[in-house]
Each structure stands twice: as structure tokens, then as C-alpha cells.
Amino acid sequence: MSRPLLLCLMVVLLAGCNEMGSQPRYDNAEPSALFADGKVLQAPPEGTVAQDQPQRDQALSTRPAMSTALLQRGQERYAINCVPCHDAAGDGHGTVPARGFPQPPSFHEQSLVDAPSRYFVDVITHGHGVMYSYADRVEPADRWAIAAYIRALQTSRNAPAAQLSTADRDALGADHGG
């Protein structure tokens, strides 16, 4: 048998061995006889820990030092995750409660002003009342940044104008018509 004819025969035979292209598969919510509980999606084995979990736990347990960068990050994350319910000023008059959902408390209520920053981190992590957990949406370090920004909002509400620079006082006066 000639070499080219042998190569052609091998190619034809190999092309018929494509069993990888027709393997059965399951969709996420599809029932399955493969597992005893009849579910395709299986819970991870007990004691399973994500590879980055120790770093995430460390970031959650350690409050970062206050800095301009932390406040800027907190402002950005607050605008993305919190403003829809809590509004930009933290009064709880966001667009979500305006459409009929329960109104969250104002961050300027005395009980929240007196609450430790850890409280806000815990609420973001675990949820509270009708607010669900944001643990899967907000990274641990960003939770601290949001808590720092909430503190800045609380402080700014009652900050005396005398603490502002002349330029800032002038800008504030221009914003308020006077």
C-alpha cells in the first residue's frame, strides 16, 4: 500500500473517532440520576475553603488606616452599591424606596452615628432587615471603604462652616444663592 493512500485511510478512520464531540452534559438546574440526591449542582464537600478566603477574612478583620484614597474608593463604591436605596446624602430617600420598597434608615440618625464602623461592615456582609447581604458584590476591603465614606457623610452633615477654607465657604455660598 502506498504511503499517501495509507495516510488518507488513517485520516478518514481518525475522523470517525470523534466521541468527544457528542458527550452528554447537564444544565445547571437539570435533574440527574448521576448523584444520590438527584441534583446536578452539588454543594462543595464540608470544610471546603476558597483559596483566597484567608486573605478575604484578613481584609474583613482589619480596619484600614484612614486616607484620601480610602474615602475616594468608599465614595465610588457607595455610589454604585448604596445610593439606589440610601441616596447620595445617606438620608434613605433613594430611587428604590421611592418606588415602593421599604425605606432604609438615615445614616444621620443618632443610633447610626453612634454605631461603630464595624456595624456598617457587618450589615454590608450579612444584610439587615430587608437589606440582603452584599458579601458577593462588595469586596471586604471595599466594605471598610464604604463604612469610612458613611462616616464622612455623617461628619459633613454637622460640620461647622468655619472649618472650611475660604474658597470652600465661598463655593458653598454660591451653591446656596448667597
N, C-alpha and C positions, 0 to 999 in steps of 0.2 A: 504494500500500500504506500502510495506516495505521501510525503511529508505534508504538503498543503491539504490534501484530502483528509488526512488524519487530524490536522488542526481544525478544519471545518467541522468534522464529526464531533470533536471534543467540545467546540463552542456550542453546537446545537444541543448536545447532551447536557452541558452545564446550564444552559438557558432553561431547561426543563426542571431544574432542581431549585427553583426559587421558592422554597417553602417559607422563607422569612417574610415574604410579601403578603401572605394570607393567614397570618396567625390570628387567633381570636383575641379580642380585647373587651374590656368592660368600661362602661361610662361610670362616672363618679357615684351617682345615686342608684345605679342599677343593682338589683338583687343578684346574688351569686351563690351557687352551691359549693363554691370553692372553699368557703370558710364556714365554720360551725354556726356562727350567728347569722349567716345568710347575707351579710353586707360586704360590699366591695371595699369601702373605706374602713380601714381598721385603725383603732386607736394605737398609738405607739406603746411599746411594752412599758410596764410600770418602772419608774426610775429613770426613764429616758430624759436626757438633758440636752438642750440645743448646744451646739459648740460655743456659741457666743453668750450663753446665759450667765456665766460668771462675770463677764465684763458688763453686761446689762445690769446685773444685780449690784455691782460695784458703783456704776453710774447712778443708780437709784438711791443708794445708801449714802452717797457723799454729795453734800451740797457744794456746788462750785462757788468760787470766790466771785463777788460782785464785780462786774466790769461793764464797760460800754458795749462791748461785743456781746456779752450775755443778754443785756437788755434789748439790743437790736435784734438778736435771734429770737428772744421772747416775744417781741412786738410782731415779728414776721409770723411766727408760729401761732400766736394769739389771733392775728388777723385771719389766718387760714382755718383754724380749728374752733375758735371760741366766739368770734364775732357773730356768726349766724344766730346764736342764742343769746349771748351776753351783751352784745353791741360793742361798738368801739370804745365807749367810755366805761363799760363794765356795769351798767345800770340794770341789765337784764331785759332790755327792750329791743332785742334783735328781730330779724325778719321771721325766724321760726316761731317764736311766741306770738308775733303779730298775725300769724296765720292759724292760730287756734291751739298751738301746743302750750303746755304749762310754762309759765314764766319763771325763769330761774331767779334766785335771789340776787340782789345787787351786791357787788363786791365791796360797796361802801357802807353796808350795814355793819354796825359796831361788832357784832359777833364774828364777822369775817375779817374785819380789820384786826381784831384781837387774836384770831386763829394763827397758829404757827404756819410758816410756809410749807412745811411737810404736809399739812392738811390739804392744800391745793394739789400737791403732787399725788397724794393718796386718792383724791377724788378723780383726777385725770386717769390714774392707774386702774381703779376699781369701779368708778362710777358712783353716783349718789342719787337717791330718789329716782326720777325718771331719766336722769342722765346716765347713759350707758358708758362702759369703760372705753377709754381711748388708748389703752395699752398697745393695741395692734396698729394704731395710727400715729402715735406720738412717741418718738424715741425717749428713753429715760432722761438723757441729758436735756432734751428739749422740754420735758415736763418741769425741770428746775428753771429753765429759762422763762417759761410761761409764768411760773409762780413769781419769779423776780419781776416780770413785767406787770403782773397784777399788783404787786407791792408798789411799783412806780405809779400805777393808776390811782391807787388808794392815797398815796402821798401827795400826788398832784392835785387831788380834789380839794385839799385843805391847806395847800402851801401858800404862805403869805406872799403877796406880790413884791414885798420889799426884798425877798430873797432872789428875785430875778435881776438880771442885768438890765441896764437902762434900755438897751436895744430890744430886749425881750419884752420889757414893760411897754415900750412904745409900740411894738408889733401887736401886743395883746390889746392895747388901747385902740389901735387901728381896726382890729378884728371886731371890736365891740362898739364901733361907731363913736369912739371918743378918745 
